[in-house]
């Protein structure tokens, strides 16, 4: 992320022939970088207003009606999660979301053909927003569940249904299902000490990696008939801060950066038990 010693998130965004990088950092101000082919490096395009983005925690990029946006979750008590839109000359602030709630994560998802954002925070349950095409802004639709202190929000699809995972550091993480107008809780998973979770699909199989700072991390396998995750495997990675699934040619990898020890790369292996 260039000269960004306090960067907490770097999110690439490809628009046609241009490559941008949203650099969110705690000190020195967040910024937009643009790839310069002539110098073979990223150069700063613009700074983001430090009064709007005080303590960034997550960046999400997405596209609605052909237009590119990104949103930064702000975890400051005095901050506000902010939506930016790409215009001809750069990115412009579009809307403030969910002010003064110490937001931890944001997830973009298409539900029933409508664009939505889910914003989690330390102080209250996650909030669901829906894009209003006429006003070109998101409007609040209500809370997601009743659980506060959610660290991460991730969605996945299985059997043509939409599901949501809410990761928590204290208490149980939750799996919810979209039922038309709201998410309904399906399952609670013990997750004390978890800072990260990540659902991912390998072929027809859906997994979820759930990290832990205090014990083994776990991989769960989705049971489509029971509509729940079942414990599949333990991972010996200390204090993971992300899980990234990478399908590369003929191998499928799971990257697990560690906060306390060596980062680990896992390979998905199919074992034939019939022999």
Beta strands, then each sheet from edge to edge (+ up, - down):
strand 1: 7-15
strand 2: 18-25
strand 3: 31-36
strand 4: 41-47
strand 5: 56-64
strand 6: 67-74
strand 7: 80-86
strand 8: 91-99
strand 9: 103-111
strand 10: 114-121
strand 11: 126-132
strand 12: 137-144
strand 13: 150-158
strand 14: 161-168
strand 15: 172-178
strand 16: 183-190
strand 17: 197-202
strand 18: 205-210
strand 19: 217-223
strand 20: 228-235
strand 21: 244-248
strand 22: 251-256
strand 23: 264-267
sheet 1: 1+ 2- 3+ 4-
sheet 2: 5+ 6- 7+ 8-
sheet 3: 9+ 10- 11+ 12-
sheet 4: 13+ 14- 15+ 16-
sheet 5: 17+ 18- 19+ 20-
sheet 6: 21+ 22- 23+
end
